[in-house]
Amino acid sequence: MNTLADWHGGPGPWILFLPLIWAAVVIGAVTLLRRTVWRGRPGPRGATGDPRLTGDSPLAVLGRRFASGEIDEDEYWRRLSVLDEQFGPVGKGGTA
C-alpha cells in the first residue's frame, strides 16, 4: 500500500492543504463574528452616543427605583418632571 508517509518523493503539494483549510476556518470565523456579534455592539454611551440611554442614566435609575417599589407613582412623576426640565422631554419607552 502506497501511503503518504511511505512515499519517497516527499509529501508534495498536499503539505499545503491542511494549513489552507485552517486559514479558511479562521477567516470564516472572524468574518462571521464581524457580521453578527461585533457589528451590533454599541459603544460605552450606547449606539447613538447619548448618555441618557445607558443603564446608569438618571432616567434608568428612576425607572428601576419605581419598578422595585422604592418610590411611589407620585414621586416617580414628580422626579420625572424635574429630569425633563434638566435633560429635555422623554419620549415613549424612556428614550428621547
C-alpha positions in Angstrom: 0.0 0.0 0.0 1.4 3.4 -1.0 0.5 5.9 1.7 1.6 9.5 2.1 4.1 8.6 4.9 5.8 5.9 2.7 6.0 8.0 -0.4 9.7 8.6 -1.1 9.1 11.7 -3.1 8.0 13.7 0.0 4.5 15.0 0.7 4.4 17.1 -2.4 1.8 19.8 -2.8 -0.5 18.2 -0.2 1.6 19.6 2.6 -0.2 23.0 2.0 -3.7 21.6 2.1 -4.0 21.4 5.9 -2.8 24.9 6.6 -5.0 26.3 3.9 -8.0 24.6 5.5 -7.2 26.0 8.9 -6.7 29.5 7.4 -10.1 29.3 5.7 -11.7 28.2 9.0 -10.1 31.1 10.9 -11.0 33.7 8.2 -14.6 32.3 8.1 -15.0 32.5 11.9 -13.7 36.1 12.0 -15.9 37.1 9.1 -18.9 35.5 10.8 -18.2 37.3 14.1 -17.7 40.6 12.4 -21.0 40.4 10.5 -23.1 39.2 13.5 -21.8 39.8 17.1 -19.2 42.6 16.8 -21.2 44.8 14.4 -24.2 45.3 16.7 -22.2 46.0 19.9 -22.8 49.6 21.0 -20.0 51.8 22.4 -19.9 52.9 26.1 -22.6 55.5 25.6 -25.0 53.4 23.6 -25.4 53.3 19.8 -26.3 56.9 19.5 -23.7 58.4 21.8 -26.5 59.8 24.1 -25.5 59.3 27.8 -29.2 59.2 28.7 -29.7 55.9 27.0 -27.2 53.9 29.1 -28.2 51.7 32.1 -26.8 54.2 34.6 -28.6 57.3 33.3 -30.8 59.2 35.7 -33.9 58.2 33.8 -32.9 54.5 34.0 -32.1 54.8 37.7 -35.5 56.4 38.3 -37.3 53.7 36.4 -35.5 51.0 38.3 -36.4 52.6 41.6 -40.0 52.9 40.6 -40.1 49.3 39.4 -38.6 48.0 42.6 -41.1 49.9 44.8 -38.6 52.3 46.4 -40.7 55.3 45.3 -44.4 55.6 44.6 -46.1 56.8 41.4 -46.5 60.4 42.6 -42.8 60.6 43.5 -41.9 59.0 40.1 -43.8 61.6 38.1 -42.5 64.5 40.2 -38.9 63.4 39.7 -39.5 62.7 36.1 -40.8 66.2 35.5 -37.6 67.6 37.1 -35.5 65.3 34.9 -37.5 66.5 31.9 -36.6 70.1 32.7 -32.9 69.2 33.0 -32.5 66.7 30.1 -35.4 67.5 27.9 -38.7 65.7 27.3 -38.6 61.9 27.4 -40.4 60.0 24.7 -42.2 56.7 25.0 -40.1 53.9 26.4 -37.7 56.2 28.2 -35.8 57.4 25.2 -35.7 60.9 23.7 
